Amino acid sequence: MKVALNSLNTIRFCFIVSRRVSKDAVGRNKIKRRLREIARSSLSGLARGYDLLVIASPGAAKLSFPETKSSLRRLFERLGLLVKKAVD
């Protein structure tokens, strides 16, 4: 994940899932849908004013939705982006 400050009072996401993660477009789109849903559900607990670039790793295709959610939440915590505990 890459983080950059922006001058807006909002948080923006960009998701990158390369062919190394999943050879077929269906698999890549499934991963992006999962990441978008996790980001959407976490918005209320994230700090504003950032642009986040989420780059999926090759192991992302093997993770379940709860594992993906846990992994992304840990990244948010480690980067100090969590303002309050987001509602699950």
C-alpha positions in Angstrom: 0.0 0.0 0.0 1.2 3.5 -0.9 -0.1 6.5 0.9 0.0 10.2 -0.1 -1.5 13.3 1.4 -4.1 15.2 -0.6 -5.6 18.6 -0.1 -9.1 17.3 0.0 -11.3 16.4 3.0 -11.8 12.9 1.7 -10.0 9.7 1.3 -9.5 8.2 -2.2 -8.5 4.6 -3.1 -6.9 3.1 -6.2 -6.7 -0.7 -6.5 -4.1 -2.5 -8.6 -4.4 -6.3 -9.3 -1.8 -7.5 -11.8 -1.8 -10.6 -13.9 0.8 -12.1 -11.5 -2.0 -12.2 -8.9 -4.5 -14.0 -11.1 -4.2 -15.0 -14.7 -7.9 -14.6 -15.6 -9.8 -11.3 -15.5 -12.6 -12.9 -13.4 -10.2 -13.6 -10.6 -8.6 -10.1 -10.7 -12.1 -8.5 -10.7 -13.2 -10.6 -7.7 -10.2 -9.4 -5.7 -10.9 -5.8 -6.7 -14.5 -6.1 -5.7 -13.5 -7.5 -2.3 -11.0 -4.7 -1.7 -13.6 -2.0 -2.7 -16.1 -3.5 -0.3 -13.7 -3.6 2.6 -12.6 0.0 1.8 -16.2 1.2 1.7 -17.1 -0.5 5.0 -14.0 1.0 6.6 -14.5 4.6 5.5 -16.1 5.8 8.7 -13.1 4.8 10.7 -10.3 6.2 8.4 -8.5 9.5 8.6 -9.4 12.0 5.8 -7.0 13.7 3.4 -5.2 10.7 2.0 -4.8 9.0 -1.3 -4.3 5.2 -0.9 -2.9 3.0 -3.6 -3.6 -0.7 -2.7 -1.5 -3.2 -4.7 -2.6 -6.8 -4.3 0.1 -9.4 -3.8 0.3 -12.7 -5.6 -1.1 -14.5 -2.6 -4.3 -12.4 -2.5 -6.2 -14.8 -4.8 -6.0 -17.6 -2.2 -7.3 -15.5 0.7 -11.0 -15.6 1.8 -13.0 -12.5 2.3 -12.4 -12.4 6.1 -8.7 -13.0 5.7 -8.5 -10.2 3.1 -10.5 -7.9 5.4 -8.2 -8.6 8.3 -5.1 -8.1 6.2 -6.3 -4.7 4.9 -7.4 -3.6 8.4 -3.9 -4.4 9.8 -2.4 -2.3 7.0 -4.6 0.6 8.0 -3.6 0.2 11.6 0.1 0.0 10.8 0.0 3.1 8.7 -1.9 5.0 11.4 -5.0 5.7 9.3 -7.6 4.4 11.7 -9.2 7.2 13.6 -11.7 5.1 15.5 -12.7 1.4 15.5 -14.7 0.9 12.2 -17.9 -1.0 12.5 -17.8 -4.5 11.0 
